[in-house]
């Protein structure tokens, strides 16, 4: 079955934008995301099961295209 999220759309609003980039940066900087929507699977852009700077770079590249 198809996933119920858009890859790169961490806040679940249906769009991949700078808000998602900011959320991923907050996550990677160990910030508190308890009051924010954060879809972990959508953030794993390289599909390796980990969230790291590679995912951040892939999202930045996607937003710049």
CHARMM internal coordinates of N, CA and C (Angstrom, degrees):
IC EDIT
DIST 1 N 1 CA 1.4678
DIST 1 CA 1 C 1.5269
ANGL 1 N 1 CA 1 C 111.66
DIST 1 C 2 N 1.2962
ANGL 1 CA 1 C 2 N 115.83
DIHE 1 N 1 CA 1 C 2 N 153.55
DIST 2 N 2 CA 1.4665
ANGL 1 C 2 N 2 CA 121.62
DIHE 1 CA 1 C 2 N 2 CA 179.20
DIST 2 CA 2 C 1.5298
ANGL 2 N 2 CA 2 C 109.63
DIHE 1 C 2 N 2 CA 2 C -72.12
DIST 2 C 3 N 1.3367
ANGL 2 CA 2 C 3 N 117.10
DIHE 2 N 2 CA 2 C 3 N 145.65
DIST 3 N 3 CA 1.4732
ANGL 2 C 3 N 3 CA 119.34
DIHE 2 CA 2 C 3 N 3 CA 177.33
DIST 3 CA 3 C 1.5246
ANGL 3 N 3 CA 3 C 110.66
DIHE 2 C 3 N 3 CA 3 C -65.97
DIST 3 C 4 N 1.3172
ANGL 3 CA 3 C 4 N 116.62
DIHE 3 N 3 CA 3 C 4 N 155.94
DIST 4 N 4 CA 1.4636
ANGL 3 C 4 N 4 CA 121.33
DIHE 3 CA 3 C 4 N 4 CA 179.74
DIST 4 CA 4 C 1.5221
ANGL 4 N 4 CA 4 C 111.84
DIHE 3 C 4 N 4 CA 4 C -96.22
DIST 4 C 5 N 1.3210
ANGL 4 CA 4 C 5 N 116.40
DIHE 4 N 4 CA 4 C 5 N 31.93
DIST 5 N 5 CA 1.4564
ANGL 4 C 5 N 5 CA 122.46
DIHE 4 CA 4 C 5 N 5 CA 177.31
DIST 5 CA 5 C 1.5225
ANGL 5 N 5 CA 5 C 108.63
DIHE 4 C 5 N 5 CA 5 C -146.75
DIST 5 C 6 N 1.3253
ANGL 5 CA 5 C 6 N 116.05
DIHE 5 N 5 CA 5 C 6 N 162.32
DIST 6 N 6 CA 1.4615
ANGL 5 C 6 N 6 CA 122.95
DIHE 5 CA 5 C 6 N 6 CA 174.73
DIST 6 CA 6 C 1.5195
ANGL 6 N 6 CA 6 C 107.08
DIHE 5 C 6 N 6 CA 6 C -98.34
DIST 6 C 7 N 1.3206
ANGL 6 CA 6 C 7 N 116.99
DIHE 6 N 6 CA 6 C 7 N 127.30
DIST 7 N 7 CA 1.4656
ANGL 6 C 7 N 7 CA 120.53
DIHE 6 CA 6 C 7 N 7 CA -179.74
DIST 7 CA 7 C 1.5248
ANGL 7 N 7 CA 7 C 109.88
DIHE 6 C 7 N 7 CA 7 C -58.28
DIST 7 C 8 N 1.3145
ANGL 7 CA 7 C 8 N 116.67
DIHE 7 N 7 CA 7 C 8 N 124.15
DIST 8 N 8 CA 1.4612
ANGL 7 C 8 N 8 CA 122.61
DIHE 7 CA 7 C 8 N 8 CA -178.17
DIST 8 CA 8 C 1.5194
ANGL 8 N 8 CA 8 C 113.75
DIHE 7 C 8 N 8 CA 8 C 97.52
DIST 8 C 9 N 1.3267
ANGL 8 CA 8 C 9 N 117.01
DIHE 8 N 8 CA 8 C 9 N -12.83
DIST 9 N 9 CA 1.4682
ANGL 8 C 9 N 9 CA 121.72
DIHE 8 CA 8 C 9 N 9 CA -178.33
DIST 9 CA 9 C 1.5224
ANGL 9 N 9 CA 9 C 110.06
DIHE 8 C 9 N 9 CA 9 C -95.07
DIST 9 C 10 N 1.3217
ANGL 9 CA 9 C 10 N 116.33
DIHE 9 N 9 CA 9 C 10 N 79.59
DIST 10 N 10 CA 1.4602
ANGL 9 C 10 N 10 CA 120.84
DIHE 9 CA 9 C 10 N 10 CA -174.99
DIST 10 CA 10 C 1.5147
ANGL 10 N 10 CA 10 C 114.32
DIHE 9 C 10 N 10 CA 10 C -69.12
DIST 10 C 11 N 1.3376
ANGL 10 CA 10 C 11 N 117.72
DIHE 10 N 10 CA 10 C 11 N -27.43
DIST 11 N 11 CA 1.4662
ANGL 10 C 11 N 11 CA 118.82
DIHE 10 CA 10 C 11 N 11 CA -177.92
DIST 11 CA 11 C 1.5289
ANGL 11 N 11 CA 11 C 112.60
DIHE 10 C 11 N 11 CA 11 C -91.81
DIST 11 C 12 N 1.3334
ANGL 11 CA 11 C 12 N 117.63
DIHE 11 N 11 CA 11 C 12 N -3.47
DIST 12 N 12 CA 1.4536
ANGL 11 C 12 N 12 CA 121.61
DIHE 11 CA 11 C 12 N 12 CA 173.61
DIST 12 CA 12 C 1.5109
ANGL 12 N 12 CA 12 C 116.25
DIHE 11 C 12 N 12 CA 12 C 72.89
DIST 12 C 13 N 1.3265
ANGL 12 CA 12 C 13 N 117.74
DIHE 12 N 12 CA 12 C 13 N 22.38
DIST 13 N 13 CA 1.4603
ANGL 12 C 13 N 13 CA 119.50
DIHE 12 CA 12 C 13 N 13 CA -179.21
DIST 13 CA 13 C 1.5295
ANGL 13 N 13 CA 13 C 112.89
DIHE 12 C 13 N 13 CA 13 C -91.54
DIST 13 C 14 N 1.3388
ANGL 13 CA 13 C 14 N 117.22
DIHE 13 N 13 CA 13 C 14 N 3.58
DIST 14 N 14 CA 1.4626
ANGL 13 C 14 N 14 CA 120.96
DIHE 13 CA 13 C 14 N 14 CA 177.98
DIST 14 CA 14 C 1.5116
ANGL 14 N 14 CA 14 C 114.86
DIHE 13 C 14 N 14 CA 14 C 88.50
DIST 14 C 15 N 1.3342
ANGL 14 CA 14 C 15 N 117.13
DIHE 14 N 14 CA 14 C 15 N -1.73
DIST 15 N 15 CA 1.4649
ANGL 14 C 15 N 15 CA 121.59
DIHE 14 CA 14 C 15 N 15 CA 179.86
DIST 15 CA 15 C 1.5245
ANGL 15 N 15 CA 15 C 109.32
DIHE 14 C 15 N 15 CA 15 C -127.43
DIST 15 C 16 N 1.3194
ANGL 15 CA 15 C 16 N 114.98
DIHE 15 N 15 CA 15 C 16 N 143.79
DIST 16 N 16 CA 1.4631
ANGL 15 C 16 N 16 CA 120.31
DIHE 15 CA 15 C 16 N 16 CA 173.76
DIST 16 CA 16 C 1.5236
ANGL 16 N 16 CA 16 C 106.62
DIHE 15 C 16 N 16 CA 16 C -100.73
DIST 16 C 17 N 1.3457
ANGL 16 CA 16 C 17 N 115.98
DIHE 16 N 16 CA 16 C 17 N 115.65
DIST 17 N 17 CA 1.4591
ANGL 16 C 17 N 17 CA 119.78
DIHE 16 CA 16 C 17 N 17 CA -175.81
DIST 17 CA 17 C 1.5300
ANGL 17 N 17 CA 17 C 110.35
DIHE 16 C 17 N 17 CA 17 C -149.14
DIST 17 C 18 N 1.3134
ANGL 17 CA 17 C 18 N 115.66
DIHE 17 N 17 CA 17 C 18 N -170.80
DIST 18 N 18 CA 1.4700
ANGL 17 C 18 N 18 CA 120.60
DIHE 17 CA 17 C 18 N 18 CA -176.86
DIST 18 CA 18 C 1.5223
ANGL 18 N 18 CA 18 C 113.30
DIHE 17 C 18 N 18 CA 18 C -64.58
DIST 18 C 19 N 1.3180
ANGL 18 CA 18 C 19 N 117.91
DIHE 18 N 18 CA 18 C 19 N -22.91
DIST 19 N 19 CA 1.4742
ANGL 18 C 19 N 19 CA 120.27
DIHE 18 CA 18 C 19 N 19 CA 175.68
DIST 19 CA 19 C 1.5268
ANGL 19 N 19 CA 19 C 109.49
DIHE 18 C 19 N 19 CA 19 C -62.79
DIST 19 C 20 N 1.3267
ANGL 19 CA 19 C 20 N 116.35
DIHE 19 N 19 CA 19 C 20 N -40.98
DIST 20 N 20 CA 1.4627
ANGL 19 C 20 N 20 CA 120.71
DIHE 19 CA 19 C 20 N 20 CA 177.91
DIST 20 CA 20 C 1.5219
ANGL 20 N 20 CA 20 C 110.92
DIHE 19 C 20 N 20 CA 20 C -65.64
DIST 20 C 21 N 1.3034
ANGL 20 CA 20 C 21 N 116.04
DIHE 20 N 20 CA 20 C 21 N -39.26
DIST 21 N 21 CA 1.4652
ANGL 20 C 21 N 21 CA 120.97
DIHE 20 CA 20 C 21 N 21 CA 177.18
DIST 21 CA 21 C 1.5340
ANGL 21 N 21 CA 21 C 109.79
DIHE 20 C 21 N 21 CA 21 C -60.91
DIST 21 C 22 N 1.3136
ANGL 21 CA 21 C 22 N 116.63
DIHE 21 N 21 CA 21 C 22 N -43.98
DIST 22 N 22 CA 1.4561
ANGL 21 C 22 N 22 CA 121.21
DIHE 21 CA 21 C 22 N 22 CA 178.61
DIST 22 CA 22 C 1.5225
ANGL 22 N 22 CA 22 C 112.16
DIHE 21 C 22 N 22 CA 22 C -63.16
DIST 22 C 23 N 1.3266
ANGL 22 CA 22 C 23 N 116.59
DIHE 22 N 22 CA 22 C 23 N -40.71
DIST 23 N 23 CA 1.4678
ANGL 22 C 23 N 23 CA 120.05
DIHE 22 CA 22 C 23 N 23 CA 178.70
DIST 23 CA 23 C 1.5219
ANGL 23 N 23 CA 23 C 111.15
DIHE 22 C 23 N 23 CA 23 C -63.54
DIST 23 C 24 N 1.3244
ANGL 23 CA 23 C 24 N 116.62
DIHE 23 N 23 CA 23 C 24 N -41.67
DIST 24 N 24 CA 1.4621
ANGL 23 C 24 N 24 CA 119.30
DIHE 23 CA 23 C 24 N 24 CA 179.30
DIST 24 CA 24 C 1.5224
ANGL 24 N 24 CA 24 C 110.62
DIHE 23 C 24 N 24 CA 24 C -66.23
DIST 24 C 25 N 1.3314
ANGL 24 CA 24 C 25 N 116.83
DIHE 24 N 24 CA 24 C 25 N -39.15
DIST 25 N 25 CA 1.4663
ANGL 24 C 25 N 25 CA 119.76
DIHE 24 CA 24 C 25 N 25 CA 176.99
DIST 25 CA 25 C 1.5264
ANGL 25 N 25 CA 25 C 110.57
DIHE 24 C 25 N 25 CA 25 C -62.69
DIST 25 C 26 N 1.3268
ANGL 25 CA 25 C 26 N 117.31
DIHE 25 N 25 CA 25 C 26 N -42.07
DIST 26 N 26 CA 1.4663
ANGL 25 C 26 N 26 CA 120.70
DIHE 25 CA 25 C 26 N 26 CA 177.35
DIST 26 CA 26 C 1.5258
ANGL 26 N 26 CA 26 C 110.38
DIHE 25 C 26 N 26 CA 26 C -60.41
DIST 26 C 27 N 1.3311
ANGL 26 CA 26 C 27 N 116.89
DIHE 26 N 26 CA 26 C 27 N -45.35
DIST 27 N 27 CA 1.4544
ANGL 26 C 27 N 27 CA 120.61
DIHE 26 CA 26 C 27 N 27 CA 179.83
DIST 27 CA 27 C 1.5242
ANGL 27 N 27 CA 27 C 110.76
DIHE 26 C 27 N 27 CA 27 C -59.92
DIST 27 C 28 N 1.3256
ANGL 27 CA 27 C 28 N 116.56
DIHE 27 N 27 CA 27 C 28 N -47.28
DIST 28 N 28 CA 1.4578
ANGL 27 C 28 N 28 CA 120.68
DIHE 27 CA 27 C 28 N 28 CA -177.10
DIST 28 CA 28 C 1.5297
ANGL 28 N 28 CA 28 C 112.12
DIHE 27 C 28 N 28 CA 28 C -66.91
DIST 28 C 29 N 1.3319
ANGL 28 CA 28 C 29 N 116.57
DIHE 28 N 28 CA 28 C 29 N -23.03
DIST 29 N 29 CA 1.4642
ANGL 28 C 29 N 29 CA 121.19
DIHE 28 CA 28 C 29 N 29 CA 177.49
DIST 29 CA 29 C 1.5248
ANGL 29 N 29 CA 29 C 112.13
DIHE 28 C 29 N 29 CA 29 C -94.01
DIST 29 C 30 N 1.3313
ANGL 29 CA 29 C 30 N 116.77
DIHE 29 N 29 CA 29 C 30 N 15.83
DIST 30 N 30 CA 1.4656
ANGL 29 C 30 N 30 CA 123.19
DIHE 29 CA 29 C 30 N 30 CA 177.95
DIST 30 CA 30 C 1.5268
ANGL 30 N 30 CA 30 C 113.16
DIHE 29 C 30 N 30 CA 30 C 57.89
DIST 30 C 31 N 1.3212
ANGL 30 CA 30 C 31 N 116.71
DIHE 30 N 30 CA 30 C 31 N 34.23
DIST 31 N 31 CA 1.4661
ANGL 30 C 31 N 31 CA 120.28
DIHE 30 CA 30 C 31 N 31 CA 176.91
DIST 31 CA 31 C 1.5196
ANGL 31 N 31 CA 31 C 110.05
DIHE 30 C 31 N 31 CA 31 C -79.75
DIST 31 C 32 N 1.3019
ANGL 31 CA 31 C 32 N 116.32
DIHE 31 N 31 CA 31 C 32 N 159.48
DIST 32 N 32 CA 1.4568
ANGL 31 C 32 N 32 CA 122.80
DIHE 31 CA 31 C 32 N 32 CA 179.58
DIST 32 CA 32 C 1.5300
ANGL 32 N 32 CA 32 C 109.77
DIHE 31 C 32 N 32 CA 32 C -76.99
DIST 32 C 33 N 1.3228
ANGL 32 CA 32 C 33 N 116.83
DIHE 32 N 32 CA 32 C 33 N 117.56
DIST 33 N 33 CA 1.4610
ANGL 32 C 33 N 33 CA 121.64
DIHE 32 CA 32 C 33 N 33 CA 179.63
DIST 33 CA 33 C 1.5267
ANGL 33 N 33 CA 33 C 111.96
DIHE 32 C 33 N 33 CA 33 C -110.96
DIST 33 C 34 N 1.3255
ANGL 33 CA 33 C 34 N 118.19
DIHE 33 N 33 CA 33 C 34 N 17.88
DIST 34 N 34 CA 1.4607
ANGL 33 C 34 N 34 CA 120.53
DIHE 33 CA 33 C 34 N 34 CA -174.17
DIST 34 CA 34 C 1.5230
ANGL 34 N 34 CA 34 C 113.29
DIHE 33 C 34 N 34 CA 34 C -62.67
DIST 34 C 35 N 1.3147
ANGL 34 CA 34 C 35 N 118.59
DIHE 34 N 34 CA 34 C 35 N -28.32
DIST 35 N 35 CA 1.4648
ANGL 34 C 35 N 35 CA 120.45
DIHE 34 CA 34 C 35 N 35 CA -179.83
DIST 35 CA 35 C 1.5279
ANGL 35 N 35 CA 35 C 112.18
DIHE 34 C 35 N 35 CA 35 C -96.82
DIST 35 C 36 N 1.3344
ANGL 35 CA 35 C 36 N 117.52
DIHE 35 N 35 CA 35 C 36 N 10.53
DIST 36 N 36 CA 1.4563
ANGL 35 C 36 N 36 CA 121.81
DIHE 35 CA 35 C 36 N 36 CA -177.80
DIST 36 CA 36 C 1.5215
ANGL 36 N 36 CA 36 C 110.29
DIHE 35 C 36 N 36 CA 36 C -122.45
DIST 36 C 37 N 1.3309
ANGL 36 CA 36 C 37 N 116.40
DIHE 36 N 36 CA 36 C 37 N 149.69
DIST 37 N 37 CA 1.4580
ANGL 36 C 37 N 37 CA 120.56
DIHE 36 CA 36 C 37 N 37 CA 171.71
DIST 37 CA 37 C 1.5161
ANGL 37 N 37 CA 37 C 108.03
DIHE 36 C 37 N 37 CA 37 C -76.95
DIST 37 C 38 N 1.3202
ANGL 37 CA 37 C 38 N 116.45
DIHE 37 N 37 CA 37 C 38 N 129.79
DIST 38 N 38 CA 1.4571
ANGL 37 C 38 N 38 CA 120.67
DIHE 37 CA 37 C 38 N 38 CA 177.78
DIST 38 CA 38 C 1.5206
ANGL 38 N 38 CA 38 C 107.82
DIHE 37 C 38 N 38 CA 38 C -142.78
DIST 38 C 39 N 1.3219
ANGL 38 CA 38 C 39 N 116.64
DIHE 38 N 38 CA 38 C 39 N 109.88
DIST 39 N 39 CA 1.4594
ANGL 38 C 39 N 39 CA 122.31
DIHE 38 CA 38 C 39 N 39 CA -178.85
DIST 39 CA 39 C 1.5244
ANGL 39 N 39 CA 39 C 107.72
DIHE 38 C 39 N 39 CA 39 C -92.05
DIST 39 C 40 N 1.3197
ANGL 39 CA 39 C 40 N 115.34
DIHE 39 N 39 CA 39 C 40 N 102.28
DIST 40 N 40 CA 1.4616
ANGL 39 C 40 N 40 CA 121.96
DIHE 39 CA 39 C 40 N 40 CA -174.15
DIST 40 CA 40 C 1.5209
ANGL 40 N 40 CA 40 C 111.88
DIHE 39 C 40 N 40 CA 40 C -57.88
DIST 40 C 41 N 1.3264
ANGL 40 CA 40 C 41 N 117.40
DIHE 40 N 40 CA 40 C 41 N -46.30
DIST 41 N 41 CA 1.4688
ANGL 40 C 41 N 41 CA 120.38
DIHE 40 CA 40 C 41 N 41 CA -177.87
DIST 41 CA 41 C 1.5276
ANGL 41 N 41 CA 41 C 111.84
DIHE 40 C 41 N 41 CA 41 C -62.16
DIST 41 C 42 N 1.3118
ANGL 41 CA 41 C 42 N 117.34
DIHE 41 N 41 CA 41 C 42 N -34.30
DIST 42 N 42 CA 1.4642
ANGL 41 C 42 N 42 CA 120.89
DIHE 41 CA 41 C 42 N 42 CA 179.17
DIST 42 CA 42 C 1.5266
ANGL 42 N 42 CA 42 C 111.49
DIHE 41 C 42 N 42 CA 42 C -70.18
DIST 42 C 43 N 1.3263
ANGL 42 CA 42 C 43 N 116.28
DIHE 42 N 42 CA 42 C 43 N -23.14
DIST 43 N 43 CA 1.4663
ANGL 42 C 43 N 43 CA 121.01
DIHE 42 CA 42 C 43 N 43 CA -177.87
DIST 43 CA 43 C 1.5223
ANGL 43 N 43 CA 43 C 112.62
DIHE 42 C 43 N 43 CA 43 C -83.30
DIST 43 C 44 N 1.3261
ANGL 43 CA 43 C 44 N 117.65
DIHE 43 N 43 CA 43 C 44 N -17.80
DIST 44 N 44 CA 1.4671
ANGL 43 C 44 N 44 CA 121.88
DIHE 43 CA 43 C 44 N 44 CA -177.48
DIST 44 CA 44 C 1.5229
ANGL 44 N 44 CA 44 C 109.36
DIHE 43 C 44 N 44 CA 44 C -84.66
DIST 44 C 45 N 1.3240
ANGL 44 CA 44 C 45 N 115.98
DIHE 44 N 44 CA 44 C 45 N 74.22
DIST 45 N 45 CA 1.4557
ANGL 44 C 45 N 45 CA 120.82
DIHE 44 CA 44 C 45 N 45 CA -173.37
DIST 45 CA 45 C 1.5284
ANGL 45 N 45 CA 45 C 114.09
DIHE 44 C 45 N 45 CA 45 C -66.26
DIST 45 C 46 N 1.3085
ANGL 45 CA 45 C 46 N 117.98
DIHE 45 N 45 CA 45 C 46 N -29.57
DIST 46 N 46 CA 1.4677
ANGL 45 C 46 N 46 CA 118.98
DIHE 45 CA 45 C 46 N 46 CA 179.39
DIST 46 CA 46 C 1.5296
ANGL 46 N 46 CA 46 C 112.41
DIHE 45 C 46 N 46 CA 46 C -91.36
DIST 46 C 47 N 1.3331
ANGL 46 CA 46 C 47 N 117.39
DIHE 46 N 46 CA 46 C 47 N -4.07
DIST 47 N 47 CA 1.4480
ANGL 46 C 47 N 47 CA 122.16
DIHE 46 CA 46 C 47 N 47 CA 173.67
DIST 47 CA 47 C 1.5171
ANGL 47 N 47 CA 47 C 116.04
DIHE 46 C 47 N 47 CA 47 C 69.39
DIST 47 C 48 N 1.3403
ANGL 47 CA 47 C 48 N 117.65
DIHE 47 N 47 CA 47 C 48 N 22.46
DIST 48 N 48 CA 1.4636
ANGL 47 C 48 N 48 CA 119.80
DIHE 47 CA 47 C 48 N 48 CA -177.68
DIST 48 CA 48 C 1.5265
ANGL 48 N 48 CA 48 C 113.05
DIHE 47 C 48 N 48 CA 48 C -93.69
DIST 48 C 49 N 1.3284
ANGL 48 CA 48 C 49 N 117.91
DIHE 48 N 48 CA 48 C 49 N 3.20
DIST 49 N 49 CA 1.4584
ANGL 48 C 49 N 49 CA 120.50
DIHE 48 CA 48 C 49 N 49 CA 178.51
DIST 49 CA 49 C 1.5136
ANGL 49 N 49 CA 49 C 115.10
DIHE 48 C 49 N 49 CA 49 C 84.20
DIST 49 C 50 N 1.3363
ANGL 49 CA 49 C 50 N 117.17
DIHE 49 N 49 CA 49 C 50 N 3.64
DIST 50 N 50 CA 1.4696
ANGL 49 C 50 N 50 CA 121.98
DIHE 49 CA 49 C 50 N 50 CA 178.72
DIST 50 CA 50 C 1.5246
ANGL 50 N 50 CA 50 C 108.91
DIHE 49 C 50 N 50 CA 50 C -128.68
DIST 50 C 51 N 1.3243
ANGL 50 CA 50 C 51 N 115.90
DIHE 50 N 50 CA 50 C 51 N 149.38
DIST 51 N 51 CA 1.4648
ANGL 50 C 51 N 51 CA 120.26
DIHE 50 CA 50 C 51 N 51 CA 173.76
DIST 51 CA 51 C 1.5143
ANGL 51 N 51 CA 51 C 107.74
DIHE 50 C 51 N 51 CA 51 C -105.78
DIST 51 C 52 N 1.3297
ANGL 51 CA 51 C 52 N 115.49
DIHE 51 N 51 CA 51 C 52 N 123.19
DIST 52 N 52 CA 1.4564
ANGL 51 C 52 N 52 CA 120.02
DIHE 51 CA 51 C 52 N 52 CA -178.00
DIST 52 CA 52 C 1.5221
ANGL 52 N 52 CA 52 C 109.87
DIHE 51 C 52 N 52 CA 52 C -153.96
DIST 52 C 53 N 1.3269
ANGL 52 CA 52 C 53 N 115.76
DIHE 52 N 52 CA 52 C 53 N -171.65
DIST 53 N 53 CA 1.4663
ANGL 52 C 53 N 53 CA 120.67
DIHE 52 CA 52 C 53 N 53 CA -177.11
DIST 53 CA 53 C 1.5194
ANGL 53 N 53 CA 53 C 113.01
DIHE 52 C 53 N 53 CA 53 C -64.57
DIST 53 C 54 N 1.3286
ANGL 53 CA 53 C 54 N 117.86
DIHE 53 N 53 CA 53 C 54 N -23.33
DIST 54 N 54 CA 1.4670
ANGL 53 C 54 N 54 CA 119.42
DIHE 53 CA 53 C 54 N 54 CA 175.40
DIST 54 CA 54 C 1.5288
ANGL 54 N 54 CA 54 C 110.01
DIHE 53 C 54 N 54 CA 54 C -62.80
DIST 54 C 55 N 1.3271
ANGL 54 CA 54 C 55 N 117.17
DIHE 54 N 54 CA 54 C 55 N -43.06
DIST 55 N 55 CA 1.4646
ANGL 54 C 55 N 55 CA 120.79
DIHE 54 CA 54 C 55 N 55 CA 177.44
DIST 55 CA 55 C 1.5263
ANGL 55 N 55 CA 55 C 110.58
DIHE 54 C 55 N 55 CA 55 C -63.05
DIST 55 C 56 N 1.3248
ANGL 55 CA 55 C 56 N 115.72
DIHE 55 N 55 CA 55 C 56 N -40.55
DIST 56 N 56 CA 1.4602
ANGL 55 C 56 N 56 CA 120.29
DIHE 55 CA 55 C 56 N 56 CA 178.05
DIST 56 CA 56 C 1.5260
ANGL 56 N 56 CA 56 C 110.62
DIHE 55 C 56 N 56 CA 56 C -61.08
DIST 56 C 57 N 1.3232
ANGL 56 CA 56 C 57 N 116.97
DIHE 56 N 56 CA 56 C 57 N -44.94
DIST 57 N 57 CA 1.4622
ANGL 56 C 57 N 57 CA 121.00
DIHE 56 CA 56 C 57 N 57 CA 178.73
DIST 57 CA 57 C 1.5180
ANGL 57 N 57 CA 57 C 112.33
DIHE 56 C 57 N 57 CA 57 C -62.87
DIST 57 C 58 N 1.3268
ANGL 57 CA 57 C 58 N 116.70
DIHE 57 N 57 CA 57 C 58 N -40.48
DIST 58 N 58 CA 1.4663
ANGL 57 C 58 N 58 CA 120.18
DIHE 57 CA 57 C 58 N 58 CA 178.61
DIST 58 CA 58 C 1.5245
ANGL 58 N 58 CA 58 C 111.13
DIHE 57 C 58 N 58 CA 58 C -64.97
DIST 58 C 59 N 1.3298
ANGL 58 CA 58 C 59 N 116.97
DIHE 58 N 58 CA 58 C 59 N -38.33
DIST 59 N 59 CA 1.4581
ANGL 58 C 59 N 59 CA 119.89
DIHE 58 CA 58 C 59 N 59 CA 177.60
DIST 59 CA 59 C 1.5211
ANGL 59 N 59 CA 59 C 110.83
DIHE 58 C 59 N 59 CA 59 C -68.06
DIST 59 C 60 N 1.3257
ANGL 59 CA 59 C 60 N 117.19
DIHE 59 N 59 CA 59 C 60 N -41.86
DIST 60 N 60 CA 1.4736
ANGL 59 C 60 N 60 CA 119.78
DIHE 59 CA 59 C 60 N 60 CA 177.14
DIST 60 CA 60 C 1.5185
ANGL 60 N 60 CA 60 C 110.85
DIHE 59 C 60 N 60 CA 60 C -60.26
DIST 60 C 61 N 1.3144
ANGL 60 CA 60 C 61 N 116.73
DIHE 60 N 60 CA 60 C 61 N -42.99
DIST 61 N 61 CA 1.4715
ANGL 60 C 61 N 61 CA 121.23
DIHE 60 CA 60 C 61 N 61 CA 179.19
DIST 61 CA 61 C 1.5245
ANGL 61 N 61 CA 61 C 110.18
DIHE 60 C 61 N 61 CA 61 C -62.21
DIST 61 C 62 N 1.3207
ANGL 61 CA 61 C 62 N 115.99
DIHE 61 N 61 CA 61 C 62 N -43.37
DIST 62 N 62 CA 1.4674
ANGL 61 C 62 N 62 CA 120.05
DIHE 61 CA 61 C 62 N 62 CA 179.38
DIST 62 CA 62 C 1.5137
ANGL 62 N 62 CA 62 C 111.43
DIHE 61 C 62 N 62 CA 62 C -62.38
DIST 62 C 63 N 1.3206
ANGL 62 CA 62 C 63 N 117.64
DIHE 62 N 62 CA 62 C 63 N -41.24
DIST 63 N 63 CA 1.4603
ANGL 62 C 63 N 63 CA 120.79
DIHE 62 CA 62 C 63 N 63 CA 179.92
DIST 63 CA 63 C 1.5217
ANGL 63 N 63 CA 63 C 112.94
DIHE 62 C 63 N 63 CA 63 C -70.39
DIST 63 C 64 N 1.3289
ANGL 63 CA 63 C 64 N 116.91
DIHE 63 N 63 CA 63 C 64 N -26.71
DIST 64 N 64 CA 1.4601
ANGL 63 C 64 N 64 CA 120.59
DIHE 63 CA 63 C 64 N 64 CA -179.29
DIST 64 CA 64 C 1.5191
ANGL 64 N 64 CA 64 C 113.49
DIHE 63 C 64 N 64 CA 64 C -83.66
DIST 64 C 65 N 1.3143
ANGL 64 CA 64 C 65 N 117.29
DIHE 64 N 64 CA 64 C 65 N -9.45
DIST 65 N 65 CA 1.4795
ANGL 64 C 65 N 65 CA 120.32
DIHE 64 CA 64 C 65 N 65 CA 179.39
DIST 65 CA 65 C 1.4937
ANGL 65 N 65 CA 65 C 111.88
DIHE 64 C 65 N 65 CA 65 C -90.46
END
COOR INIT
IC SEED 1 N 1 CA 1 C
IC BUILD
